[in-house]
């Protein structure tokens, strides 16, 4: 005789009051996805039955240490030293308190839970991207400062079926049935036509307590942007972005389209960026950047100077993949150097229009394909370095930065070399992280460059 499923809510050491309340609000929950974001921002982990959740909170769960440094295709990168060299050891991964959320798009009642990995000695694995960010935040706390962070993510909605050449096709407009071909930036009718998608994403965000703010139609057919409200907890702001990205992909799949955060999926259209808005509060809760236009505080100047000074060393964190570098093209609202300015979308470091009290930096270099924890860590570390060392920026750019400043077209190989050789990266993020991330990207680049493309056959097979 089948026994009825228990709906008793477990309570275990390590389960926060927030997680307990979340679980109590889901009495029908049957399973839980345990999620560990890797270096590329991909979610790896396990799916467990709800009955095992108490044990997870009490004892953690074992996952291979190599998962953190797997490449974009899911293969272990032996050069990181996390694979065969250590016998592909497991490490204990434990739930992050307060990260339990429902999975509102699942037909089966489910929850999801973020994990963090230990290092084998009872501490946290320092090369884990979330811990890299946590270490930067600890340095802010030592100075009595608190970063306030908001994330903006751009993405495309494509047809789920590629064309005959395996290339993405723009999605069909849900209202007209026609394939999207025009660029109608901030066009309300596009939002109306796709309201089934945006409303479903908004509902998923509300169910998960993700503070999504605005949605806009962006600068290409089928491209959208969803913004998150600012938080004075940068780790939670990044957790929100991880869950938002998963929700967007899942809702899109349910509605017969594919959401892609690829940096430059279409040669002749805009790329997708990840913009990080940051201000900094002092111990009394005052914004240290607060200032009128063209009268920046010393802290704001120095933060911008720090971001400029360290942009080259951090480029690999902002543009981690081969495709990331195709986004850096002229006249596409993508920064091609480290210049800054007020209310200017042609610069890398923009001071958005706002009242003086809400003065902030919008960092515009990173692509939507980057790891949100690592991008935020790089931005905050650069700012703090500038504040501590009182680095001065160049003058703000007024008008078209593409016409007034030197244009730099970055390359993946050079970004990897700069990252691996950087003493600043080593000092800020640790030798372990620098080695693992750098070797992962170096292995990906070598594998990518070993591939012979169709264009090479078209150009060279008969002609040379």
C-alpha positions, 0 to 999 in steps of 0.5 A: 500500500502506498504511503502518503508523501510527508509534507513535514517541513525539515529544519536543520542546522544551517537552514536560515529563517528565510529558507525555512519560511520559503519551504513552508510556503511550498508544502507540495515541493517534491524536489530541489535543484542544488546549483553551483555556478562555475567559472563560466557562470554555468549552473552545475549540481544535482537534483534531490528529493525534498526528503534529502534536503534536511541532510543537505543543510546538515551535512552538505553534498559532495561534488567534484572540485573540478566542476568549478573550472570546467570549460564551456563545453563541460570538460575538465581542464586538467591544466587547472590542477583540479582534475586527475592531479588530485584524483578528481576529488570531491569537496563538500558543498553547502547551501547558501543561507537565504538562497532557497527559491521556488522554481515557478516555471516547473510543472513539478513543484520544485525549489532551487538552492545555491551552493558554495564549495569548501576547500578540504580544510573546512574553509571556503574554496577561494577560487570559487567566483562567489568567494572571490567577490566575497573577499573583495567585499570584506576589504570594503567592510574593513574600511567601513564602506558598503557597495550598492550594486544593480545589474542590467542584462541584455539578451536575444530571443531566437527561434528555437530552430536554427537555419540550415547553416546552424545559425540563429534566426530571429524569433517570430513576433507572437502577434504578427507571426512575422520574423523580426527584422527591424530595430525599434529601440525602446519600442513599446509595441515590441514589449506589447507583442512580447508581453506574454514572455515579459509578464511570465518572466515578471511573474517568475521573478515575483515568485522568487523575490527577484527585484526585477525593475524594468524591461525594454526592447533593445537595439536589435530585432528580438533583443531585450534588457531586464534590469534589477533594482539596486541592493546594498548586498552585492552578493545577493545582487549577483545571486538575483542575476543568476536566478534571473538568467535561469528564469529568462531561459526557462520561460523562453523555452516554455514559450517556444523561443530560445533566450541567448546571452551570447555576447555577439550572436549576430554579425550585423546586429548589436551585441549583448552587454552586462552593465553594473551600476555601483555607488558606495555608502560610508558608515553613516549610509551616505553615498560617497559619490554624491555630487552635482554634474561635473563636480565629482567627489574625490572618491568618485574621481579615484574610483573611476581612476582605479577602474581605468588603471586596472581595466586591461588586467581585468578584461578577461573577466569582462570578456571571457570567451572567443565570441566576447571580442566580436562585440567590441565594434565601432558605433555599437554602444560598446566601449572601445577604451576606458574613457568616462563621462556624464550621461554618455553611452559612448564611454566605458564608465558612464555617470548616469543622469540622476539627482546628486544623492544617487550619483553612481558609476555604470560600468559598460565593458562586460558582455552578458556572457560573463560571470556576474560574480567575477565581473562585479568583483573586478569592478569593485576591486578596481574602484577600491584600488583607485580610492585607496591609491587616489588614482586620478582619471583622465578628463570626462568625454563630452560627445562622441567618444568614438571620435575623440579618443583612441580606439582599442580593439581587444583580442582574446589571446592578449587578454589571457596573457595580460590576466596570467601575467598580472601582479594586480590580479594575483594580489586582488583575487589570489594565486589560486583563482588566477591560475584556475581561471587563466588556465581554463581560458587558455585551454579553451582558446587553444581548443577553439583555435584548433578548429578549422572554420567553414570560412577557411574552406571557402577562402583557401581550399581551392585558391591556394 
